[in-house]
Amino acid sequence: MAQTTNIDKTVPDGIHTLWPIITDDDKKQVMECLDSQILTGPYGPQLRGAEIEFAQWVGAKHCLMTNSGTAALHMAVEAAQIGPGDEVILPSFTFLATALAVLHNNAVPVFVDIDPQTFNIDPSKIEAKITDRTKAVIAVHLHGLCADVDPILALCKKHNLLLIEDAAQAHGAMYKGKKAGTLGDMAIFSVQASKNLPCGEGGFFVTNNDALADRANKMRLFGQDASFEDEKFIDLKWPIDRFRGFESIMGGWQYMPGEMPAALTRSQLRRLDAYNDNARRNGKFLSEQLKDVAGLIPPHIPENRETIYHKFRLRLDPAAAGVNVAPTVFRDKVLAALQAEGVECCLWETKPLPVQKYFAEQVGYGRGCPYDCKNRTSPAPKPQPQDYAQAQALLDSSLVLGSHSFPIIAQKLEVMEYYVKAIKKVFAGIKELF
């Protein structure tokens, strides 16, 4: 089969829906912000509104909005008082921000391989990585599917560790009937433009623990003591800085979002459940239609979990497709053929974190803890191939249907029907690509 051209491609031009979807309600909410002339501050009505409404939606006692999901994750690391030389266990396959947030506090990320079916951290491999320096585990709910939290919680309880949920991609994902963000000691979400809940750039830190919330809140704004849970501020109509002093009582950063991102987040939140339903419908349709295509493996969703399909990752098996080539060669040829057919698809990450340049070379491994900290008696163990073997195998042999601009959450079922036709067309003549 010759590679298709734009003339005979399966998916018509102009059929995709751009994400995020901006409605008149979104514009009205942002204009209310501009009309108020309150654009920033810890007591801004849009910020407090977003925090209160997201806390109610997710089911958490405390919620702090931030200027990114990475900032929220750094706040969680700081709230746990994780510092120089401490170790934090996290999966070898995740977005780099998960590990960077640990390094921000001069601590050491310790990588654990993934379950090849769910793409999340493998609980059976965690305990071997726990040392007397371990302070927390970060469970990443990758692509909108919760990690297997119960065995991780059991290990955390046994070893007196905190569990931080990285739910950056998992707004509305469910684990045994509970929402992502309510399963550990703390959780973070991203509301960056590609997420199921988008505002541009922003994030949330959530917890039910009063002390963790208080420390995270201070860290969020220069180490200042700015109380954040008086709901009267949601209707504030006067200058917003008169209710706090400006004394730093601990180290801190400036991780506050502006009022306009908070306003857009509030409006988008009202439609999040409907958007997630659309993503689930599209994901289930694709999985059902593609399950019998030789050489394709749709995402595996365990019975005790409900995904939001933030990303729809297809695993590829060249041998099952009757092709004898390296996984990366097969992956790249299939990707190019699908794109030529008009299918939005991409490679989201190609290297596990332990082999990405910064993490492979950073000073925590073999030369003491990060930044030459002096209170560590032995170096952190350098990651070994078995710490990321499954992650590397997955990334070598998979691709993502959809893209940041055109994810499946935004698309009509008609687009998914065209995708199925295009994919089956490519795989019907797969041997002719090689």
Buried (B, 14 or more C-beta within 10 A) or exposed (E): EEEBEEEEBBBEEEEBEEBBEBEEEBEEBBEBBEEBEBEBBBBBBBBBBBBBBBBEBBEBEBBBBBBBBBBBBBBBBBBBEBBBBBBBBBBBBBBBBBBBBBBBBBBBBBBBBBBBBBBBBBBEBBBEBBEEBBBBBBBBBBBBBBBBBEBBBEBBEEBEBBBBBBBBBBBBBBBBEEBBBBBBBBBBBBBBBBBBBBBBBBBBBBBBBEEBBBBBBBBBBBBBBBEBBEEEBBEBEEEBEEBBEEEEEEEBBEBBBBBBBBBBBBBBBBBBEEBBEBBBBBBBBBBEBBEEBEBBBBBBBBEEBBBBBBBBBBBBBBEEBEBEBEBBBBBBBBBBBBBBBBBBBBEBBEBBBBBBEEBEEBBBBEEBBBEEBEEBEEBBBEBEEEBBBBBBBBBBBBBBBBBBBBBBBBBEEEBBBBBBBBBBBBBEEBEEBE
